[in-house]
């Protein structure tokens, strides 16, 4: 089976016909992919939005709203973003995302899920009042449509085909959810629009060390032939944990 094409970061602007190259600060050069952070991918995404300039953006996985900020601070888009209201839960019943109360996450935030332990107060960072907190506190709620739902149950029948210019898939990381979110993106993103998957990285060290990348990478790799029918271009940005697809006109 043909593998996913790799495009060096410095050549991504040519693939997407952007004027300016996309670059990372010197402190990210040479960082092993197994030690990669969303901070770096966030800088790449900001440059993509700044040059592509979508007007309607779809995002799977709101969390605290950093992804929304990367869009609204770089272009004029309105953002539709979807997140489970009660947050994501691991198979063993534990919270998928939680942290001790501190300067960044405050237990006092209204409508928050928290637990008191001998270590302190734990806050569920992807649930209830913590969802989208960063974009709300920054005053960007006026350009955001927040959807509280499981993406597999989200009713998109009122959205016309090709409604969105761009989409970031970064919600649930299981194969079933990535499949669902990808299918929705294929229908809802216009020809020439961009679909981006976070947590895609074929590097063996990353796959061995980082749970979030395994199902995303496996899904894309095993569905590559089918996906290629829906995208004129489909490539992994190296170095990053990002896969980018340019939607074609055939709407498969």
C-alpha positions, 0 to 999 in steps of 0.5 A: 500500500502506498504510504502517506507522502511527507512534505518538509515544513519549509516546503508546505507553502509551495504545496498550498500555494502560500506566499510565505514559508512556514517556519518554527522558532530555532528552539524547535529545530532538532527537537525529537518528535517523541518530545514534540508539543502542541505548542509547536504544532499550534505555531504551524496552524496559526501560520496556516490560518493566517495565509489560508484565511478561512471564513468558516472553520470547524474544529473537533475537540474544543478543550479549553479553547486554545485551538479557537484562539489560533483561528480567530486571532489570525483571520476573520473566521467564525468557528464551530467547535464541538466537545463532549459536555462532560469531558472524555473518559478513559476505558478505566473510568478515569478522566482523560484530562485533569489537573490540580488546581493552580494559576492556569486552572481554577476550581472556582470557575463556574460550572466545573467538575472537580474532585478533592483529594489529599493532593489537592483539588483536581479539575476536569479540564475538558468538561463543563465550564472549562470548555472553551474557557480561554477564548471566552475569557479573551472575549472571542465568544461572539465569533464561536458556535460552541457545540456540546455533543458527541461528534458521532451524534451531532446532527449535521443535516442542516449544514450544506455540503462544502459549508466550511473552508477548513477543519481541524480533527482533534477530538476523540482519538479512537479509530471509530471517532477519527473515522466519524469525524473524517467522514463529516469533514469530507462532506462539510469542507468545500473543494479546495478547503483544508482538513487537518488531523492532529496527532498523526505522526508515523515516527516509530518512537512517537507511536511507541511513546504517545497513545494519542497518535496510534489510532489516528495514524493507524486509521489514516494509514489503513484508509489512505486509498479511500482518503486519497479519493477525497483529497487532491493532496494528502501529506504529513508535515515533517516535523510535526504531528499534523496531517494536511489534506486539500479537499477535491471536487469529487465529494467521495 
